[in-house]
Amino acid sequence: MKPGLSALARRLCAGLVAATLCGVTALDAQAATRSAKKPADAPLAASAALPAGAVASVNGVPIMQAQVDEAVRAGKAPDTPTLRAALKNQLIARELFRQAAQKQHYDTKPQVVAAVEQAKALAMTQAYLRDQVKPAPVTDADVKARYDAIVATLGENEYKPSVIAVNDADTAKQLIARLRKGEDFAKLAQDNSKGPAAAQGGALNWISFKTPITAGNTQNWPQPLAEALVKLPQGGLTRDPVQVGDAYWILRVDDKRPTQVPAFDQAKDTLRQQLEQVAMEKATAQVVADLIRSARIQQ
C-alpha cells in the first residue's frame, strides 16, 4: 500500500459498514446524478484541484459539500468538525462501494433493478400526494372550538384507571378472584390482558366523563366501560367483568381527583396537530375516493 493510503483506509474503514448498512440519508440529488454519470475508471491526478464545492473526489467523482451539509441536517446531531469528517468518510466509502458494484454490473442484477423500481414508485407516489392532497387549513377558531368541545365533555372528577381485557368470562372472573386475594394487578395484566397498555400493567392515562354518561360523550371509551368506571371509588375494582363485544374487562381506579383542565395555551399546539392530522386523513381519503371512481379494480 502506498504511503499515506493506509491511514486513509483506516479512516474510511469505520465508515464502510455504516455507509452500507445504514446509508447516508438525504443526499443531494443533482450531485448523486453527476456522480452516476462520471466514469469510475478515470481517477483524478493526486495533485489535481478539487472541483468547486467539492470536499473530496473518488476516482474523479466529486463528493460535494452540499452532500455533507444535507447529511448533517438529516442526522440532527450537533454540527461539529468531527461529525462532518465522519460523514465525509461515509460518503467516500459509499461512492467506493457504488463504483465497485457498477464495475461488476450489479446495476443489472434483478434484485437491484427491483429495488430501483420500488424506490422510483415510492418517490413518484409521495410527489403525487404532495401535489394532490390539499388538506383544509386549521384556523385558530377551529382549535379553540375543539378545545371548548373537549372541555364540555369533561366531568367533575377524573380517573386514573388500570384495565385487563380477556376473551372469556370465566378467565375474567378467575382474575378478579385472584385480585381480591391480593395478587398484583400489573403482573396479571402483563401475563393475561389482551387490552391496551398490557405491557405497562394495564395502566391508562387520566380520563374524565360528564355524568350521567351519554352516548358519544365517553372520550372514545366504550360506553359500558365508562359507566362502570365512574361508579367505582378510588382503589375500587369491578365486582364482575364488563362485557364489550367479545372481550371481558376488569377495571380498577388507581386514583381519582377533581378534573384538572389544562389552559388553552397549554393545549392548543397539541390540538392543532390533531386537527391537522384529521384534515390530512380526510383530504387523502377524498383523493383515494376520486381515484376509485375512475378505476377498474378487481379482487
Backbone bond lengths (Angstrom), bond angles and torsions (degrees), N, CA, C in turn:
res aa  C-N    CA-C-N  psi(-1)  N-CA   C-N-CA  omega(-1)  CA-C   N-CA-C  phi
1 M - - - 1.462 - - 1.523 108.32 -
2 K 1.342 115.64 137.40 1.447 119.59 -177.84 1.516 110.87 -66.11
3 P 1.364 116.43 153.00 1.465 119.24 177.95 1.524 110.11 -57.54
4 G 1.285 115.34 136.68 1.461 121.15 179.96 1.518 113.37 90.73
5 L 1.343 117.31 -26.26 1.462 119.14 -179.00 1.516 111.99 -71.95
6 S 1.343 116.74 -33.57 1.458 118.98 -179.50 1.519 111.13 -63.07
7 A 1.342 117.38 -39.42 1.465 120.09 178.45 1.521 110.44 -65.77
8 L 1.358 115.95 -41.03 1.459 119.08 178.18 1.517 110.69 -63.13
9 A 1.333 116.46 -42.28 1.467 120.31 179.83 1.510 110.97 -60.84
10 R 1.341 116.55 -40.32 1.470 118.82 179.98 1.522 110.51 -64.60
11 R 1.346 116.16 -38.77 1.467 118.65 -179.27 1.522 111.11 -67.12
12 L 1.324 115.76 -37.96 1.447 119.24 -178.54 1.523 112.60 -76.52
13 C 1.326 116.05 -28.54 1.463 120.34 -172.83 1.526 111.70 -54.90
14 A 1.344 116.08 -42.88 1.461 119.64 -178.01 1.519 111.25 -63.54
15 G 1.346 116.64 -27.45 1.450 119.68 -178.54 1.504 114.22 -89.80
16 L 1.326 118.06 -12.82 1.459 119.78 -174.01 1.521 112.24 -62.36
17 V 1.343 116.23 -53.14 1.461 119.38 -177.68 1.518 110.28 -65.42
18 A 1.341 116.15 -41.52 1.468 119.00 179.85 1.522 110.58 -61.97
19 A 1.330 116.37 -40.92 1.457 119.18 -179.58 1.517 111.29 -65.47
20 T 1.340 116.35 -33.73 1.461 120.12 -178.31 1.513 111.75 -78.29
21 L 1.337 116.90 -50.07 1.452 121.19 -172.98 1.516 112.20 -80.62
22 C 1.323 117.24 -39.06 1.452 120.75 -174.39 1.526 111.61 -102.03
23 G 1.326 117.34 -33.34 1.449 121.39 -178.33 1.506 111.17 76.95
24 V 1.320 115.98 172.00 1.456 122.76 174.00 1.510 105.30 -117.14
25 T 1.317 117.46 114.27 1.451 121.37 -169.99 1.510 111.45 -81.49
26 A 1.335 114.65 163.79 1.452 123.31 172.07 1.513 112.60 56.34
27 L 1.336 118.56 42.69 1.451 121.23 177.63 1.518 109.26 -72.42
28 D 1.340 115.45 150.50 1.444 121.48 179.46 1.516 110.11 -61.86
29 A 1.329 117.95 124.48 1.461 121.03 -173.71 1.519 111.21 -67.44
30 Q 1.337 118.31 -42.83 1.457 120.24 -179.37 1.515 111.24 -64.97
31 A 1.327 116.35 -39.93 1.459 119.31 178.98 1.516 110.46 -64.73
32 A 1.343 116.04 -40.50 1.457 119.47 178.71 1.520 110.80 -62.87
33 T 1.337 116.13 -38.75 1.455 119.56 178.81 1.521 110.74 -65.24
34 R 1.310 115.47 -44.14 1.469 118.25 177.99 1.509 111.08 -59.88
35 S 1.366 115.88 -40.26 1.453 119.32 -179.72 1.511 111.56 -62.05
36 A 1.325 116.30 -40.57 1.452 119.87 -176.94 1.517 111.60 -66.58
37 K 1.353 117.70 -28.06 1.458 120.33 -176.41 1.521 112.49 -86.90
38 K 1.327 117.88 -15.38 1.451 120.55 -179.26 1.516 110.11 -78.02
39 P 1.327 119.48 138.47 1.464 120.26 177.68 1.503 110.83 -69.50
40 A 1.337 116.16 137.42 1.460 120.84 -178.01 1.514 111.89 -79.03
41 D 1.340 117.47 -13.74 1.457 119.14 -175.07 1.525 112.09 -105.09
42 A 1.359 117.26 24.95 1.453 120.00 177.92 1.512 109.75 -125.78
43 P 1.334 117.61 72.48 1.460 120.64 -175.28 1.519 112.06 -66.47
44 L 1.331 115.79 146.35 1.454 120.73 173.01 1.517 109.74 -70.28
45 A 1.279 115.50 149.20 1.460 118.96 173.89 1.516 108.44 -64.26
46 A 1.312 115.67 147.12 1.464 120.09 -174.69 1.517 111.47 -58.18
47 S 1.320 116.30 -28.74 1.454 118.66 -175.56 1.522 112.75 -94.60
48 A 1.352 117.87 -2.82 1.463 120.35 -177.04 1.517 109.97 -68.69
49 A 1.329 115.60 144.09 1.456 120.46 178.38 1.517 109.67 -72.86
50 L 1.317 115.27 146.97 1.458 119.90 177.64 1.527 109.86 -70.71
51 P 1.320 117.35 150.13 1.466 119.79 175.02 1.526 110.84 -61.16
52 A 1.309 115.72 156.71 1.461 120.17 179.05 1.520 109.70 -58.00
53 G 1.323 116.33 132.17 1.456 121.68 178.55 1.511 114.81 83.47
54 A 1.338 118.16 -0.23 1.457 121.43 -179.60 1.519 110.69 -94.24
55 V 1.343 116.01 148.48 1.457 120.89 176.48 1.524 111.29 -110.53
56 A 1.325 116.72 -11.56 1.465 121.79 179.12 1.523 107.51 -164.66
57 S 1.345 114.72 169.54 1.449 120.45 176.77 1.519 108.39 -144.23
58 V 1.329 116.54 135.38 1.456 121.30 -179.81 1.525 108.02 -120.46
59 N 1.314 116.26 104.80 1.464 120.96 -178.14 1.529 111.63 52.78
60 G 1.320 115.40 41.15 1.455 120.47 177.48 1.507 115.03 89.87
61 V 1.314 118.14 -7.72 1.461 121.52 179.23 1.527 108.60 -95.23
62 P 1.318 118.59 118.98 1.469 119.97 -175.53 1.523 112.56 -76.91
63 I 1.322 115.26 143.81 1.471 122.66 167.39 1.518 105.42 -100.93
64 M 1.336 116.27 115.54 1.453 120.37 -170.05 1.529 112.07 -88.09
65 Q 1.320 114.87 150.12 1.459 120.60 176.19 1.529 110.58 -58.44
66 A 1.332 116.23 -34.90 1.467 119.78 179.58 1.516 111.55 -61.99
67 Q 1.331 117.32 -33.39 1.465 120.31 178.18 1.525 110.41 -66.52
68 V 1.319 116.42 -42.50 1.471 120.11 177.94 1.523 109.98 -64.44
69 D 1.341 116.33 -43.83 1.467 119.97 -179.99 1.523 111.16 -59.16
70 E 1.336 116.83 -43.63 1.458 120.70 -178.95 1.526 111.27 -66.83
71 A 1.342 116.25 -38.46 1.463 119.77 178.16 1.523 111.13 -64.52
72 V 1.328 116.87 -36.48 1.469 120.72 177.14 1.527 109.71 -64.08
73 R 1.333 116.66 -45.86 1.469 120.02 -179.85 1.523 111.30 -63.33
74 A 1.322 116.43 -41.77 1.463 120.03 -177.58 1.519 111.46 -67.07
75 G 1.340 117.32 -34.21 1.461 120.49 -177.83 1.507 114.09 -75.06
76 K 1.339 117.74 -23.03 1.467 123.57 177.12 1.532 112.68 58.39
77 A 1.326 116.55 22.57 1.468 120.48 174.49 1.532 108.30 -93.88
78 P 1.333 117.52 161.09 1.466 119.63 177.66 1.531 110.86 -55.58
79 D 1.320 115.62 133.10 1.465 121.74 -177.36 1.527 109.12 -78.40
80 T 1.324 116.47 108.07 1.456 121.95 179.88 1.518 109.38 -131.73
81 P 1.345 117.72 158.86 1.465 120.10 176.11 1.529 112.21 -57.77
82 T 1.339 116.92 -35.70 1.469 119.77 179.29 1.521 110.96 -64.56
83 L 1.353 116.57 -43.59 1.456 120.11 178.22 1.523 110.62 -61.68
84 R 1.331 116.76 -45.19 1.464 120.15 -178.54 1.530 111.25 -63.14
85 A 1.308 116.51 -38.75 1.468 119.05 178.18 1.526 110.59 -64.81
86 A 1.340 116.17 -40.67 1.464 119.78 -179.90 1.528 110.87 -66.19
87 L 1.335 116.41 -42.18 1.463 119.69 179.85 1.531 110.78 -66.78
88 K 1.318 116.79 -39.07 1.474 119.06 177.32 1.523 109.90 -61.25
89 N 1.328 117.04 -42.81 1.466 119.78 178.82 1.529 111.58 -64.00
90 Q 1.332 116.92 -36.35 1.464 119.57 176.86 1.527 110.82 -66.22
91 L 1.329 116.67 -39.33 1.463 119.81 177.67 1.526 111.28 -65.20
92 I 1.321 116.28 -39.40 1.472 119.95 176.59 1.525 109.78 -63.58
93 A 1.322 116.13 -45.09 1.465 119.95 179.31 1.518 110.91 -61.15
94 R 1.325 115.11 -42.22 1.468 119.22 179.91 1.521 110.90 -62.26
95 E 1.340 117.21 -40.91 1.461 120.38 179.34 1.521 111.52 -68.18
96 L 1.321 116.83 -36.64 1.468 119.88 174.87 1.523 111.19 -59.80
97 F 1.321 115.59 -45.57 1.459 119.66 178.30 1.530 110.67 -62.03
98 R 1.339 115.97 -44.41 1.465 119.39 -177.71 1.525 111.08 -59.76
99 Q 1.335 115.47 -45.18 1.456 119.40 -178.59 1.527 111.54 -65.53
100 A 1.339 115.75 -41.46 1.463 118.98 179.81 1.525 110.48 -64.83
101 A 1.348 116.49 -40.88 1.457 120.07 179.38 1.525 111.01 -66.62
102 Q 1.333 116.74 -40.54 1.463 120.02 -179.96 1.528 110.93 -66.13
103 K 1.320 117.13 -39.39 1.453 120.71 -179.97 1.531 110.91 -61.24
104 Q 1.334 116.28 -32.78 1.470 120.41 179.03 1.535 111.89 -95.70
105 H 1.333 116.17 14.87 1.468 122.85 172.01 1.530 113.18 62.96
106 Y 1.341 116.08 34.73 1.460 118.88 175.93 1.531 111.35 -66.99
107 D 1.336 116.42 -19.33 1.460 118.62 179.86 1.525 112.60 -67.16
108 T 1.323 117.02 -13.62 1.469 119.93 178.89 1.522 112.82 -99.69
109 K 1.322 118.31 -3.67 1.459 120.65 -179.85 1.531 109.75 -67.64
110 P 1.333 117.15 140.90 1.474 119.89 -175.60 1.523 113.78 -55.32
111 Q 1.347 117.30 -41.28 1.460 118.35 -177.21 1.524 111.44 -68.70
112 V 1.343 117.13 -30.60 1.458 120.38 177.62 1.528 109.97 -72.49
113 V 1.321 116.43 -44.75 1.466 120.54 177.92 1.528 110.25 -58.87
114 A 1.346 116.56 -42.57 1.462 120.11 179.64 1.523 111.27 -64.62
115 A 1.342 116.27 -41.31 1.466 119.51 179.77 1.521 111.17 -64.91
116 V 1.333 117.14 -38.73 1.463 121.10 177.82 1.525 110.02 -63.08
117 E 1.319 116.60 -43.63 1.459 120.25 179.34 1.524 111.25 -64.10
118 Q 1.335 116.70 -39.30 1.461 119.60 178.31 1.525 110.91 -65.17
119 A 1.333 116.22 -42.82 1.466 119.86 178.90 1.531 110.47 -64.30
120 K 1.326 116.95 -40.16 1.463 121.09 178.24 1.520 110.65 -63.40
121 A 1.337 116.38 -45.00 1.462 120.24 179.75 1.520 111.37 -62.22
122 L 1.341 116.58 -41.18 1.461 120.20 179.26 1.521 110.95 -64.23
123 A 1.343 116.76 -45.10 1.463 120.63 -179.87 1.530 110.86 -62.63
124 M 1.334 116.44 -41.80 1.464 120.14 178.16 1.526 111.06 -62.43
125 T 1.339 116.06 -44.70 1.459 120.23 -178.79 1.518 111.36 -62.89
126 Q 1.328 116.32 -44.60 1.460 119.73 -179.56 1.520 111.30 -63.98
127 A 1.334 117.04 -41.28 1.463 120.52 178.45 1.524 110.80 -64.78
128 Y 1.334 116.41 -41.00 1.465 120.77 178.79 1.528 110.86 -62.01
129 L 1.333 116.23 -46.30 1.459 119.63 -178.26 1.525 111.23 -65.15
130 R 1.339 116.72 -38.03 1.471 118.72 177.34 1.523 111.10 -59.95
131 D 1.341 116.34 -35.73 1.461 119.78 -178.40 1.523 112.75 -81.70
132 Q 1.330 117.94 -33.02 1.449 120.93 -170.27 1.526 113.97 -97.06
133 V 1.332 117.33 -31.91 1.468 120.04 -177.76 1.530 108.68 -84.33
134 K 1.300 115.51 112.49 1.464 121.57 -176.98 1.531 109.54 -120.61
135 P 1.330 116.89 85.75 1.470 118.32 -178.85 1.514 111.35 -66.28
136 A 1.313 114.92 147.66 1.466 119.95 176.43 1.528 109.39 -65.00
137 P 1.313 117.71 138.36 1.470 119.23 179.98 1.525 111.10 -65.83
138 V 1.320 115.15 146.13 1.465 121.50 177.08 1.516 108.00 -97.53
139 T 1.320 116.45 118.32 1.459 121.48 -177.44 1.526 111.01 -91.78
140 D 1.323 115.20 165.93 1.470 119.95 174.94 1.526 110.64 -59.47
141 A 1.331 115.72 -36.03 1.470 119.54 179.23 1.527 110.73 -65.72
142 D 1.344 117.35 -36.97 1.467 120.72 177.39 1.526 110.43 -62.05
143 V 1.329 115.82 -43.17 1.460 120.09 -178.76 1.523 110.34 -64.87
144 K 1.326 116.87 -44.52 1.477 119.99 -179.97 1.525 110.77 -64.91
145 A 1.320 116.89 -39.00 1.465 119.63 179.18 1.520 110.80 -64.62
146 R 1.317 116.84 -39.21 1.462 119.78 178.22 1.521 110.70 -65.78
147 Y 1.324 116.40 -41.58 1.467 120.76 177.79 1.531 110.32 -59.72
148 D 1.333 117.01 -47.31 1.460 120.85 -179.23 1.522 111.06 -63.12
149 A 1.341 116.62 -38.23 1.463 120.02 -179.18 1.522 110.97 -65.75
150 I 1.330 116.85 -40.33 1.464 119.71 179.14 1.520 110.72 -67.60
151 V 1.339 116.99 -44.80 1.461 120.29 179.70 1.522 110.84 -59.60
152 A 1.327 115.93 -34.57 1.460 119.80 -178.76 1.523 112.58 -67.75
153 T 1.333 116.61 -20.96 1.470 119.25 -179.81 1.527 112.48 -90.21
154 L 1.326 117.86 -5.19 1.461 120.63 -175.66 1.522 110.44 -83.52
155 G 1.317 114.22 145.72 1.452 120.00 179.17 1.521 112.29 -97.41
156 E 1.303 114.84 -172.41 1.471 120.88 -179.09 1.514 111.40 -68.22
157 N 1.333 116.97 -35.03 1.462 121.57 -178.17 1.525 110.57 -119.06
158 E 1.337 114.59 158.14 1.451 120.21 171.65 1.522 108.93 -127.02
159 Y 1.325 115.11 155.70 1.464 121.95 -168.92 1.527 109.70 -126.93
160 K 1.329 114.88 144.67 1.470 121.75 174.02 1.529 106.67 -110.87
161 P 1.342 117.36 95.03 1.467 119.55 -173.17 1.524 113.27 -95.63
162 S 1.313 114.98 159.42 1.459 123.52 164.22 1.522 107.03 -122.83
163 V 1.329 116.15 146.91 1.463 119.36 -174.33 1.525 110.70 -136.13
164 I 1.306 114.50 151.66 1.467 123.14 169.29 1.525 106.18 -130.68
165 A 1.330 116.74 132.44 1.459 121.49 177.15 1.520 109.00 -125.84
166 V 1.332 115.97 129.62 1.466 121.26 179.01 1.527 109.05 -131.64
167 N 1.322 115.07 173.13 1.467 119.58 -171.04 1.527 115.25 -91.44
168 D 1.331 118.50 -9.11 1.461 118.46 -179.18 1.526 110.38 -144.21
169 A 1.328 115.07 153.74 1.464 121.56 -174.19 1.525 111.72 -67.32
170 D 1.316 118.08 -38.18 1.461 120.54 -177.52 1.532 110.90 -62.27
171 T 1.334 116.40 -44.53 1.460 119.30 178.17 1.518 110.75 -61.55
172 A 1.329 116.71 -42.44 1.466 120.35 179.56 1.527 110.92 -61.84
173 K 1.325 117.59 -42.29 1.466 120.81 179.73 1.531 110.95 -65.28
174 Q 1.329 116.85 -39.67 1.463 120.29 178.04 1.535 110.64 -63.43
175 L 1.336 116.72 -39.70 1.473 119.96 179.72 1.525 110.73 -67.91
176 I 1.318 117.36 -39.57 1.466 120.22 177.09 1.525 110.14 -60.72
177 A 1.334 116.98 -42.47 1.462 120.73 179.03 1.532 110.38 -62.28
178 R 1.314 117.34 -40.56 1.464 120.88 179.74 1.534 110.71 -67.66
179 L 1.327 116.07 -37.16 1.462 119.42 178.18 1.524 110.89 -66.33
180 R 1.303 117.18 -38.82 1.461 120.26 179.90 1.534 111.66 -68.83
181 K 1.326 116.25 -19.88 1.460 120.36 175.90 1.523 111.93 -87.49
182 G 1.343 115.59 -1.50 1.455 118.75 173.49 1.518 116.09 106.22
183 E 1.330 118.05 5.26 1.468 118.72 178.86 1.537 110.02 -67.74
184 D 1.323 115.51 155.96 1.456 121.80 -173.56 1.535 110.66 -74.76
185 F 1.331 116.25 124.57 1.459 121.36 -177.89 1.528 110.87 -62.10
186 A 1.326 116.42 -46.72 1.460 119.63 -176.55 1.526 111.73 -61.22
187 K 1.326 116.19 -40.26 1.464 119.50 -179.31 1.537 110.47 -66.99
188 L 1.318 117.12 -41.80 1.464 119.70 178.70 1.530 110.96 -66.18
189 A 1.328 116.97 -36.55 1.468 120.05 177.53 1.522 110.57 -64.74
190 Q 1.323 116.31 -45.10 1.471 119.65 179.85 1.523 111.92 -61.86
191 D 1.318 116.14 -35.67 1.471 120.37 -175.72 1.528 113.39 -84.85
192 N 1.345 117.34 -24.72 1.461 118.87 -169.51 1.520 116.08 -127.15
193 S 1.316 118.09 -24.94 1.456 119.75 -169.21 1.522 112.76 -74.95
194 K 1.331 114.32 141.14 1.458 122.72 171.27 1.527 110.35 -105.07
195 G 1.304 116.18 7.03 1.456 121.12 -174.68 1.510 112.83 -92.93
196 P 1.329 116.75 -173.56 1.465 121.36 -178.10 1.524 111.75 -66.59
197 A 1.345 114.24 149.48 1.463 122.59 175.71 1.524 113.33 57.11
198 A 1.329 117.87 28.88 1.469 119.86 179.76 1.525 111.02 -59.69
199 A 1.332 116.75 -39.83 1.468 120.01 -179.53 1.523 111.74 -65.09
200 Q 1.324 117.07 -23.43 1.474 121.97 178.07 1.521 111.24 -98.18
201 G 1.315 116.68 22.60 1.452 120.28 178.98 1.516 114.31 75.51
202 G 1.339 116.36 18.36 1.461 119.93 178.89 1.514 115.01 79.66
203 A 1.348 118.16 4.03 1.464 121.10 -176.53 1.527 110.81 -74.07
204 L 1.336 116.55 126.30 1.462 122.76 -179.43 1.524 110.89 -110.62
205 N 1.334 115.92 170.36 1.456 121.45 179.08 1.532 110.91 -75.87
206 W 1.325 114.80 167.79 1.459 120.59 177.45 1.529 109.57 -60.59
207 I 1.330 115.60 143.64 1.459 121.73 -179.28 1.526 108.83 -144.03
208 S 1.341 116.03 145.69 1.472 120.62 179.60 1.520 108.95 -138.14
209 F 1.330 115.61 142.82 1.459 121.29 179.04 1.524 109.00 -130.60
210 K 1.329 114.94 140.16 1.456 118.42 171.07 1.525 108.04 -73.91
211 T 1.334 115.51 131.04 1.465 119.69 -179.50 1.525 110.04 -108.30
212 P 1.333 118.24 150.26 1.470 125.43 -1.70 1.531 111.74 -67.42
213 I 1.327 115.48 150.90 1.451 121.55 -178.36 1.530 109.84 -63.39
214 T 1.324 115.24 132.79 1.465 120.77 175.61 1.519 109.37 -128.32
215 A 1.318 115.69 153.51 1.466 120.77 -179.13 1.528 110.43 -59.68
216 G 1.320 115.52 136.92 1.448 120.78 178.30 1.516 114.41 86.70
217 N 1.332 117.82 -3.85 1.471 121.13 179.85 1.522 110.72 -124.33
218 T 1.328 115.30 47.95 1.469 119.92 -175.69 1.529 112.18 -123.34
219 Q 1.349 117.31 21.80 1.473 121.26 177.05 1.531 112.20 53.32
220 N 1.328 115.27 38.31 1.475 122.26 179.84 1.524 113.71 70.43
221 W 1.315 117.72 8.58 1.462 120.65 171.96 1.527 108.87 -81.36
222 P 1.331 118.20 146.54 1.471 119.34 169.60 1.530 109.24 -59.34
223 Q 1.309 116.65 137.11 1.464 120.45 -174.77 1.528 113.10 -57.24
224 P 1.351 119.93 -40.77 1.475 118.12 179.21 1.529 112.67 -60.98
225 L 1.328 117.77 -34.86 1.469 119.88 178.95 1.525 110.60 -69.88
226 A 1.338 116.20 -43.09 1.462 119.34 179.18 1.529 110.52 -61.14
227 E 1.320 116.79 -43.33 1.473 120.56 -179.96 1.522 111.38 -63.58
228 A 1.338 116.85 -39.23 1.466 119.75 179.01 1.523 111.37 -69.41
229 L 1.339 116.60 -37.63 1.462 119.95 -175.77 1.530 111.55 -65.19
230 V 1.319 117.43 -45.46 1.470 119.38 -174.10 1.526 112.10 -70.35
231 K 1.320 117.82 -13.67 1.470 120.61 178.42 1.526 112.37 -86.11
232 L 1.346 116.91 -10.30 1.460 119.83 -175.65 1.529 111.26 -89.44
233 P 1.332 117.60 142.18 1.462 120.54 172.48 1.529 109.85 -79.50
234 Q 1.304 116.54 170.63 1.461 119.72 175.81 1.531 109.78 -59.73
235 G 1.321 116.00 129.12 1.453 121.16 -176.18 1.506 113.58 84.72
236 G 1.345 117.29 -3.88 1.454 120.98 -176.02 1.517 113.24 -74.75
237 L 1.326 114.94 150.97 1.459 123.70 -179.07 1.526 108.65 -125.53
238 T 1.325 117.68 138.24 1.461 119.80 178.56 1.536 110.61 -58.26
239 R 1.340 115.17 134.57 1.465 120.18 -179.45 1.528 110.07 -70.66
240 D 1.327 116.43 -38.87 1.461 122.11 -179.98 1.524 108.25 -127.11
241 P 1.328 117.65 153.40 1.462 119.57 177.54 1.532 111.10 -65.18
242 V 1.320 115.27 147.93 1.461 122.10 179.68 1.530 108.01 -101.44
243 Q 1.320 116.43 119.41 1.457 119.81 -178.07 1.524 110.50 -86.72
244 V 1.334 114.69 129.42 1.465 121.92 172.65 1.521 106.48 -132.96
245 G 1.310 116.93 107.01 1.458 119.75 -175.04 1.518 110.44 64.03
246 D 1.336 116.16 -126.44 1.461 121.11 -179.32 1.530 112.45 -94.65
247 A 1.315 117.64 4.48 1.467 120.94 -177.06 1.519 110.91 -108.44
248 Y 1.325 114.99 152.27 1.464 122.79 178.62 1.530 107.66 -121.14
249 W 1.334 115.21 122.27 1.461 122.29 -170.53 1.516 111.92 -108.33
250 I 1.336 114.02 143.21 1.462 122.89 171.88 1.522 106.29 -116.90
251 L 1.336 116.85 128.05 1.459 122.17 -178.65 1.518 110.50 -116.08
252 R 1.323 114.99 143.51 1.463 120.54 171.10 1.522 107.85 -136.74
253 V 1.320 116.65 137.98 1.463 121.63 176.44 1.524 107.99 -93.65
254 D 1.326 116.50 103.58 1.459 120.45 -179.84 1.523 111.81 -72.66
255 D 1.344 115.75 -33.78 1.459 119.32 -179.97 1.520 108.36 -155.26
256 K 1.319 115.33 157.87 1.459 121.81 -178.95 1.519 107.77 -148.49
257 R 1.340 116.18 138.71 1.463 119.91 -178.34 1.526 109.16 -157.03
258 P 1.344 117.23 164.92 1.467 119.11 172.22 1.532 109.57 -59.26
259 T 1.301 115.87 141.01 1.464 120.86 -176.15 1.519 111.01 -60.41
260 Q 1.324 115.14 129.03 1.460 122.07 178.11 1.531 108.28 -103.85
261 V 1.318 115.74 108.57 1.461 121.29 -177.38 1.526 108.98 -93.47
262 P 1.337 118.92 119.63 1.461 119.85 178.65 1.523 110.59 -67.17
263 A 1.312 116.32 148.35 1.461 120.62 176.79 1.528 109.68 -64.37
264 F 1.322 115.71 153.50 1.461 120.23 -178.27 1.532 111.46 -56.43
265 D 1.315 117.06 -41.34 1.470 120.12 -178.36 1.531 111.66 -63.81
266 Q 1.319 117.28 -29.04 1.460 120.79 177.68 1.526 112.06 -75.50
267 A 1.320 116.52 -30.74 1.463 120.78 -173.09 1.521 114.06 -98.86
268 K 1.320 118.31 -16.18 1.473 119.97 -167.38 1.529 113.50 -64.52
269 D 1.329 118.36 -37.08 1.463 119.28 -178.50 1.525 111.38 -66.04
270 T 1.332 116.18 -43.75 1.463 120.16 177.83 1.523 111.16 -63.67
271 L 1.333 116.32 -42.76 1.459 120.16 179.21 1.524 111.40 -63.69
272 R 1.322 116.88 -39.30 1.467 119.82 178.93 1.528 110.46 -63.16
273 Q 1.320 116.97 -43.37 1.464 120.26 178.37 1.522 111.06 -60.83
274 Q 1.332 116.49 -41.67 1.459 120.04 178.74 1.520 111.66 -63.44
275 L 1.335 116.63 -43.73 1.455 120.28 179.81 1.527 111.40 -67.35
276 E 1.310 117.43 -36.96 1.465 120.30 177.57 1.524 110.78 -66.22
277 Q 1.329 116.77 -36.84 1.459 120.00 176.97 1.527 110.60 -65.34
278 V 1.318 115.92 -42.49 1.469 119.66 177.68 1.521 110.30 -62.57
279 A 1.330 117.44 -42.81 1.464 121.06 179.62 1.523 111.23 -63.45
280 M 1.332 116.83 -39.40 1.459 121.05 177.92 1.528 110.87 -64.66
281 E 1.321 116.75 -43.95 1.463 120.49 179.27 1.524 110.87 -63.75
282 K 1.321 117.00 -40.08 1.459 120.85 -179.98 1.520 110.59 -65.88
283 A 1.335 117.10 -43.88 1.463 120.78 -179.97 1.524 111.24 -66.33
284 T 1.337 116.68 -38.61 1.465 120.35 177.78 1.511 110.71 -64.85
285 A 1.333 117.20 -42.57 1.460 121.43 178.92 1.528 110.77 -61.47
286 Q 1.332 116.89 -36.05 1.462 119.95 178.94 1.521 111.29 -67.10
287 V 1.342 117.19 -41.13 1.463 120.78 177.23 1.522 109.98 -62.11
288 V 1.336 116.66 -44.24 1.465 120.64 179.05 1.525 110.26 -61.18
289 A 1.335 117.23 -44.26 1.470 120.91 -179.55 1.526 110.64 -61.95
290 D 1.325 117.36 -41.38 1.464 120.62 179.05 1.528 111.17 -63.34
291 L 1.332 116.64 -40.79 1.460 120.24 179.69 1.525 111.40 -67.76
292 I 1.333 116.11 -39.10 1.462 120.06 -179.71 1.530 111.00 -63.01
293 R 1.337 116.55 -38.45 1.467 120.05 -177.95 1.530 111.66 -62.13
294 S 1.337 116.92 -30.31 1.463 119.68 -178.09 1.527 112.70 -103.41
295 A 1.326 116.54 11.31 1.460 120.00 -177.40 1.519 110.66 -112.70
296 R 1.317 115.50 157.66 1.468 121.70 171.57 1.522 107.29 -110.61
297 I 1.311 116.93 108.58 1.465 122.85 -174.62 1.514 108.66 -113.36
298 Q 1.316 116.37 127.01 1.459 122.36 176.45 1.516 108.99 -116.96
299 Q 1.329 115.73 138.73 1.465 120.68 179.90 1.521 110.07 -130.87
